[in-house]
Amino acid sequence: MRTKLIPAFALLLATSPMAMAAATDDGATHIEEVFQKYLSDTEGVVTVKPDGENYNVTIDVTPLTSKAKMDGSKFEMSKLEFTLHDNGGGKWQFSKEGPLTVLIDVPGSLHLEGAADDYSVTGVFDEAIASFSSATAEVKKLTFKEEFTDPKKGSTVNVEYEALDTKSTSTATANASGGVDFDASVDMGALTEKVDMGADPVAGTPPINLLLAAQSGTATLKATGFRSQSILDLVAFFVAHQDKDSIIKDQSDLKKIMSAALPVWNNFAGTSDVKNVKVTSPLGEFGMDAMSGTIDMNGAVKDGKFTEKFSLSGLSLPATLVPPWAATMVPKTMNFEVTASGFDLADPASMILATLDLATPNGLPPDFEKTLMPAFLPKGTTTITFTQTGVANDLYDLKADATMDVGPAAQPTGKAKISLKGLDEVAKVVQAAPPEAGLKDVNAIIIVAKGLAKTEGDGSLTWNVESTPDGKILVNGTDVNTLK
């Protein structure tokens, strides 16, 4: 909540050249003008009043929504009231306390209600970096209620989310190559989510109810070279150009701002960890001791990269889903990591901005993507890498690492190493499975796999797999296409 709402308003002081040591009427007027540049000059949206050594700022979206053509939709948000104090040197002390509520209603499609109770934020905004140099936030209780409606099917999905005792901290510093580097961390107490999916009359499916609960959660965010000032400049442009004709008229200015915003960030990474997860469903209870995920991606740079990791431990499944004979096959840990690299986002982004013409129907020439693809994939392929991927329990341990080059006009090529401990134990479980399990053919597959495997010193089996440019699939040197 802090990272989405507070920067959207408090970062607005970034272009203010004026450093005010005391709260004055002139100072209040200046601050109000700065905020209006990024929000609206509609009367009542931004109000700033001097109060001793501070400025009391109120942001109210009601005047905007009341005059907008909402077509029956609603957007309501409680007034955002906070205090600013001029610390001098372009640094501003920011503080906010009190609840925050949001309502979004699109008839026949979406109804959302959100609230943050006992919500407090403090921080220092630095004009030089157009960002908070430091900030902390606490929310005792964060809730969301959402109702999604599919007008074609007549089905609905209701979601209720609650997070207790959420705390976050963040810092930001200037990056030598431009933009800012920031770090943020979030700690949450108990998490619950209730999902009620109504019956689908078209598909004939019954209603489904799910209850998700977790003991606690943490998250981190880290970015380098985030172009905060340019993002603010984009906001200011669209506030000043609220119709299509004015945007087209000044599109050269827009393209300059967008170019300055590139690469948006140099690198962005985030992690999340959730402890003691329970999911109650019509099939029974699912459980996990821990679940974690990671995203790491570069911005619009020549060295394109995207990495995603996922892992869980202590997995348990409902007894109704696992027959007694297969109980030992349920994995206890799962790990997945994939990276895409070898693509270029910088050149395509520059090409798009150089060619874009908003005065034309589609903005870009026909078949423009044909000239864009060579820039996106300068080698004709992108590299997909799997590392630390596998599943394990007390019976077996399966691991895989692989690297493959793929492209729209290229034969996929690459290598993979697969290792497995416990194949004989798995084979025994498969052989003991009842006929109705349908695993008769699996026994033959296990025999072939074992015949192709290389036995390691620890007793594990490995398969080195290679996909060659001529379309062959080799397993430990054997062309599997020749097997009968």
Secondary structure as GFF3:
##gff-version 3
##sequence-region A 1 484
A	DSSP	alpha_helix	2	10	.	.	.	ID=ss1
A	DSSP	three_ten_helix	11	15	.	.	.	ID=ss2
A	DSSP	alpha_helix	25	38	.	.	.	ID=ss3
A	DSSP	beta_strand	46	51	.	.	.	ID=ss4
A	DSSP	beta_strand	54	59	.	.	.	ID=ss5
A	DSSP	alpha_helix	62	67	.	.	.	ID=ss6
A	DSSP	beta_strand	74	77	.	.	.	ID=ss7
A	DSSP	beta_strand	80	88	.	.	.	ID=ss8
A	DSSP	beta_strand	91	97	.	.	.	ID=ss9
A	DSSP	beta_strand	100	106	.	.	.	ID=ss10
A	DSSP	beta_strand	110	126	.	.	.	ID=ss11
A	DSSP	beta_strand	131	150	.	.	.	ID=ss12
A	DSSP	beta_strand	155	174	.	.	.	ID=ss13
A	DSSP	beta_strand	180	188	.	.	.	ID=ss14
A	DSSP	beta_strand	191	197	.	.	.	ID=ss15
A	DSSP	beta_strand	208	226	.	.	.	ID=ss16
A	DSSP	alpha_helix	228	240	.	.	.	ID=ss17
A	DSSP	alpha_helix	244	249	.	.	.	ID=ss18
A	DSSP	alpha_helix	251	261	.	.	.	ID=ss19
A	DSSP	beta_strand	267	281	.	.	.	ID=ss20
A	DSSP	beta_strand	284	298	.	.	.	ID=ss21
A	DSSP	beta_strand	304	313	.	.	.	ID=ss22
A	DSSP	three_ten_helix	324	329	.	.	.	ID=ss23
A	DSSP	beta_strand	333	343	.	.	.	ID=ss24
A	DSSP	alpha_helix	346	355	.	.	.	ID=ss25
A	DSSP	alpha_helix	368	376	.	.	.	ID=ss26
A	DSSP	beta_strand	382	392	.	.	.	ID=ss27
A	DSSP	beta_strand	397	407	.	.	.	ID=ss28
A	DSSP	beta_strand	410	421	.	.	.	ID=ss29
A	DSSP	alpha_helix	423	431	.	.	.	ID=ss30
A	DSSP	three_ten_helix	435	437	.	.	.	ID=ss31
A	DSSP	alpha_helix	440	452	.	.	.	ID=ss32
A	DSSP	beta_strand	454	455	.	.	.	ID=ss33
A	DSSP	beta_strand	461	467	.	.	.	ID=ss34
A	DSSP	beta_strand	473	475	.	.	.	ID=ss35
A	DSSP	beta_strand	478	479	.	.	.	ID=ss36
A	DSSP	three_ten_helix	480	482	.	.	.	ID=ss37
###
